[in-house]
Amino acid sequence: MNMFTTFADAVQLELFDNVEDANKWLKSNPKKEVMDVQINSSTDKILVIYKDL
């Protein structure tokens, strides 16, 4: 939690419905600093937590 408190102004989220969309977004946004990727296997949702540089 402390990490998110420190970067609260810069942390952003993207939620994707499938891996293809997430990969496409990641490839088209190379200047984003990805902090974490969470995958929910039961819903196939992908959450990307990133910091906009």
Biotite code that builds the C-alpha atoms (Angstrom):
import biotite.structure as struc

atoms = struc.array([
    struc.Atom([0.000, 0.000, 0.000], chain_id="A", res_id=1, res_name="MET", atom_name="CA", element="C"),
    struc.Atom([2.869, 2.373, 0.708], chain_id="A", res_id=2, res_name="ASN", atom_name="CA", element="C"),
    struc.Atom([4.046, 2.114, -2.915], chain_id="A", res_id=3, res_name="MET", atom_name="CA", element="C"),
    struc.Atom([0.655, 3.318, -4.144], chain_id="A", res_id=4, res_name="PHE", atom_name="CA", element="C"),
    struc.Atom([0.565, 6.126, -1.598], chain_id="A", res_id=5, res_name="THR", atom_name="CA", element="C"),
    struc.Atom([3.938, 7.346, -2.821], chain_id="A", res_id=6, res_name="THR", atom_name="CA", element="C"),
    struc.Atom([2.963, 7.251, -6.514], chain_id="A", res_id=7, res_name="PHE", atom_name="CA", element="C"),
    struc.Atom([-0.741, 8.042, -6.106], chain_id="A", res_id=8, res_name="ALA", atom_name="CA", element="C"),
    struc.Atom([-0.606, 11.041, -8.453], chain_id="A", res_id=9, res_name="ASP", atom_name="CA", element="C"),
    struc.Atom([0.972, 9.058, -11.270], chain_id="A", res_id=10, res_name="ALA", atom_name="CA", element="C"),
    struc.Atom([-0.550, 5.565, -10.937], chain_id="A", res_id=11, res_name="VAL", atom_name="CA", element="C"),
    struc.Atom([-3.144, 4.686, -13.560], chain_id="A", res_id=12, res_name="GLN", atom_name="CA", element="C"),
    struc.Atom([-5.128, 1.583, -14.480], chain_id="A", res_id=13, res_name="LEU", atom_name="CA", element="C"),
    struc.Atom([-6.225, -0.030, -17.723], chain_id="A", res_id=14, res_name="GLU", atom_name="CA", element="C"),
    struc.Atom([-8.667, -2.938, -17.820], chain_id="A", res_id=15, res_name="LEU", atom_name="CA", element="C"),
    struc.Atom([-8.816, -5.217, -20.853], chain_id="A", res_id=16, res_name="PHE", atom_name="CA", element="C"),
    struc.Atom([-11.275, -7.914, -21.895], chain_id="A", res_id=17, res_name="ASP", atom_name="CA", element="C"),
    struc.Atom([-8.675, -10.153, -23.509], chain_id="A", res_id=18, res_name="ASN", atom_name="CA", element="C"),
    struc.Atom([-4.942, -10.753, -23.869], chain_id="A", res_id=19, res_name="VAL", atom_name="CA", element="C"),
    struc.Atom([-4.819, -9.529, -27.462], chain_id="A", res_id=20, res_name="GLU", atom_name="CA", element="C"),
    struc.Atom([-6.137, -6.078, -26.494], chain_id="A", res_id=21, res_name="ASP", atom_name="CA", element="C"),
    struc.Atom([-3.742, -5.856, -23.546], chain_id="A", res_id=22, res_name="ALA", atom_name="CA", element="C"),
    struc.Atom([-0.762, -6.815, -25.723], chain_id="A", res_id=23, res_name="ASN", atom_name="CA", element="C"),
    struc.Atom([-1.763, -4.311, -28.395], chain_id="A", res_id=24, res_name="LYS", atom_name="CA", element="C"),
    struc.Atom([-2.034, -1.523, -25.785], chain_id="A", res_id=25, res_name="TRP", atom_name="CA", element="C"),
    struc.Atom([1.297, -2.455, -24.167], chain_id="A", res_id=26, res_name="LEU", atom_name="CA", element="C"),
    struc.Atom([3.084, -2.445, -27.527], chain_id="A", res_id=27, res_name="LYS", atom_name="CA", element="C"),
    struc.Atom([1.586, 0.911, -28.517], chain_id="A", res_id=28, res_name="SER", atom_name="CA", element="C"),
    struc.Atom([2.522, 2.538, -25.174], chain_id="A", res_id=29, res_name="ASN", atom_name="CA", element="C"),
    struc.Atom([6.221, 1.807, -24.648], chain_id="A", res_id=30, res_name="PRO", atom_name="CA", element="C"),
    struc.Atom([6.756, 4.944, -22.532], chain_id="A", res_id=31, res_name="LYS", atom_name="CA", element="C"),
    struc.Atom([4.415, 3.706, -19.810], chain_id="A", res_id=32, res_name="LYS", atom_name="CA", element="C"),
    struc.Atom([6.180, 2.227, -16.794], chain_id="A", res_id=33, res_name="GLU", atom_name="CA", element="C"),
    struc.Atom([4.211, -0.951, -16.069], chain_id="A", res_id=34, res_name="VAL", atom_name="CA", element="C"),
    struc.Atom([4.172, -1.613, -12.343], chain_id="A", res_id=35, res_name="MET", atom_name="CA", element="C"),
    struc.Atom([2.021, -4.748, -12.306], chain_id="A", res_id=36, res_name="ASP", atom_name="CA", element="C"),
    struc.Atom([-0.235, -6.936, -14.448], chain_id="A", res_id=37, res_name="VAL", atom_name="CA", element="C"),
    struc.Atom([-3.071, -8.914, -12.887], chain_id="A", res_id=38, res_name="GLN", atom_name="CA", element="C"),
    struc.Atom([-4.910, -11.623, -14.808], chain_id="A", res_id=39, res_name="ILE", atom_name="CA", element="C"),
    struc.Atom([-8.250, -13.005, -13.700], chain_id="A", res_id=40, res_name="ASN", atom_name="CA", element="C"),
    struc.Atom([-8.455, -16.463, -15.251], chain_id="A", res_id=41, res_name="SER", atom_name="CA", element="C"),
    struc.Atom([-12.150, -16.919, -14.480], chain_id="A", res_id=42, res_name="SER", atom_name="CA", element="C"),
    struc.Atom([-13.220, -13.783, -16.401], chain_id="A", res_id=43, res_name="THR", atom_name="CA", element="C"),
    struc.Atom([-10.215, -13.399, -18.750], chain_id="A", res_id=44, res_name="ASP", atom_name="CA", element="C"),
    struc.Atom([-9.871, -9.753, -17.640], chain_id="A", res_id=45, res_name="LYS", atom_name="CA", element="C"),
    struc.Atom([-6.409, -8.196, -17.552], chain_id="A", res_id=46, res_name="ILE", atom_name="CA", element="C"),
    struc.Atom([-5.616, -5.253, -15.295], chain_id="A", res_id=47, res_name="LEU", atom_name="CA", element="C"),
    struc.Atom([-2.498, -3.226, -16.069], chain_id="A", res_id=48, res_name="VAL", atom_name="CA", element="C"),
    struc.Atom([-1.239, -0.895, -13.359], chain_id="A", res_id=49, res_name="ILE", atom_name="CA", element="C"),
    struc.Atom([1.162, 1.644, -14.763], chain_id="A", res_id=50, res_name="TYR", atom_name="CA", element="C"),
    struc.Atom([2.837, 4.970, -14.196], chain_id="A", res_id=51, res_name="LYS", atom_name="CA", element="C"),
    struc.Atom([2.700, 7.594, -16.904], chain_id="A", res_id=52, res_name="ASP", atom_name="CA", element="C"),
    struc.Atom([6.225, 8.936, -17.407], chain_id="A", res_id=53, res_name="LEU", atom_name="CA", element="C"),
])
